Amino acid sequence: MNISVIYYSKLGHSKKIAQAIADELGVKAQDIRDNPEIKDIESLYVVSGIYGGKSAPDMLEFLKTLDGQQIKQAYLLTSSGGKTTRAAELRAVLTKLGIPVAEEEFTCQGAIFLFGMGHPNKADIQNAIQFVQSVSQ
Ligand SMILES: Cc1cc2nc3c(=O)[nH]c(=O)nc-3n(C[C@H](O)[C@H](O)[C@H](O)COP(=O)(O)O)c2cc1C
């Protein structure tokens, strides 16, 4: 089964989450800034943060370039200052491409300046791994 974990990260939080779940899934996390090839994928994990109340424009633009036929299922994982903010814009782009996106999303606290300092922490990372384990069964 082909699995891909992609991320966009400004402060390193999404990278940390992406690398942890990629380890769990036995693949390498890929930074979208390296323009990874996404082909023939059963499960695509999309990891990012929230900036100015929205998903990252770079991630939105990258997702728009995907071929919907090449991806069977997508999962969204988001860290944010708001802790529970979902990746609504990313979901909309993937859905428009015809890619099913799991209703359940992973969200966690991501520090912004002093607020939420230390997050995503060990427990957040463990929760992300648990999320992946539960949806990949
Ligand atoms: C420039 C900037 C803007 C942000 N704006 C928001 C925001 O509007 N709402 C929010 O909940 N978090 C906001 N955050 C917090 C990030 O979503 C959070 O730190 C996230 O974990 C960042 O992930 P990253 O390190 O992978 O980029 C912002 C962070 C930065 C750096």
The ligand as a Tripos MOL2 file, in Angstrom:
@<TRIPOS>MOLECULE
LIG
   31    33     1     0     0
SMALL
NO_CHARGES

@<TRIPOS>ATOM
      1 C1          2.7610   33.8210   11.0490 C.3       1 LIG1
      2 C2          1.9060   32.9450   11.9150 C.ar      1 LIG1
      3 C3          0.5380   33.1640   11.9690 C.ar      1 LIG1
      4 C4         -0.2820   32.3560   12.7750 C.ar      1 LIG1
      5 N1         -1.6300   32.5900   12.7970 N.ar      1 LIG1
      6 C5         -2.4290   31.7680   13.5250 C.ar      1 LIG1
      7 C6         -3.8410   31.9600   13.5180 C.ar      1 LIG1
      8 O1         -4.3810   32.8390   12.8800 O.2       1 LIG1
      9 N2         -4.5980   31.1050   14.2590 N.ar      1 LIG1
     10 C7         -4.0540   30.0920   15.0000 C.ar      1 LIG1
     11 O2         -4.7910   29.3430   15.6420 O.2       1 LIG1
     12 N3         -2.7080   29.8830   15.0110 N.ar      1 LIG1
     13 C8         -1.8840   30.7000   14.2900 C.ar      1 LIG1
     14 N4         -0.5350   30.4880   14.2810 N.ar      1 LIG1
     15 C9          0.0170   29.3740   15.0730 C.3       1 LIG1
     16 C10         0.3490   28.1930   14.1730 C.3       1 LIG1
     17 O3         -0.8080   27.6730   13.5450 O.3       1 LIG1
     18 C11         1.0020   27.0930   15.0190 C.3       1 LIG1
     19 O4          2.1630   27.6160   15.6140 O.3       1 LIG1
     20 C12         1.3420   25.8890   14.1850 C.3       1 LIG1
     21 O5          1.7150   24.8420   15.0460 O.3       1 LIG1
     22 C13         2.4520   26.2040   13.2140 C.3       1 LIG1
     23 O6          2.8400   25.0420   12.5410 O.3       1 LIG1
     24 P1          4.2380   24.9970   11.7950 P.3       1 LIG1
     25 O7          5.3200   25.1640   12.8230 O.co2     1 LIG1
     26 O8          4.2820   23.6820   11.1600 O.co2     1 LIG1
     27 O9          4.2390   26.1070   10.8060 O.co2     1 LIG1
     28 C14         0.3040   31.2930   13.5190 C.ar      1 LIG1
     29 C15         1.6870   31.0840   13.4570 C.ar      1 LIG1
     30 C16         2.4850   31.8910   12.6760 C.ar      1 LIG1
     31 C17         3.9520   31.6350   12.6210 C.3       1 LIG1
@<TRIPOS>BOND
     1     1     2 1
     2     2     3 ar
     3     2    30 ar
     4     3     4 ar
     5     4     5 ar
     6     4    28 ar
     7     5     6 ar
     8     6     7 ar
     9     6    13 1
    10     7     8 2
    11     7     9 ar
    12     9    10 ar
    13    10    11 2
    14    10    12 ar
    15    12    13 ar
    16    13    14 ar
    17    14    15 1
    18    14    28 ar
    19    15    16 1
    20    16    17 1
    21    16    18 1
    22    18    19 1
    23    18    20 1
    24    20    21 1
    25    20    22 1
    26    22    23 1
    27    23    24 1
    28    24    25 2
    29    24    26 1
    30    24    27 1
    31    28    29 ar
    32    29    30 ar
    33    30    31 1
@<TRIPOS>SUBSTRUCTURE
     1 LIG1         1 GROUP 0 **** ****
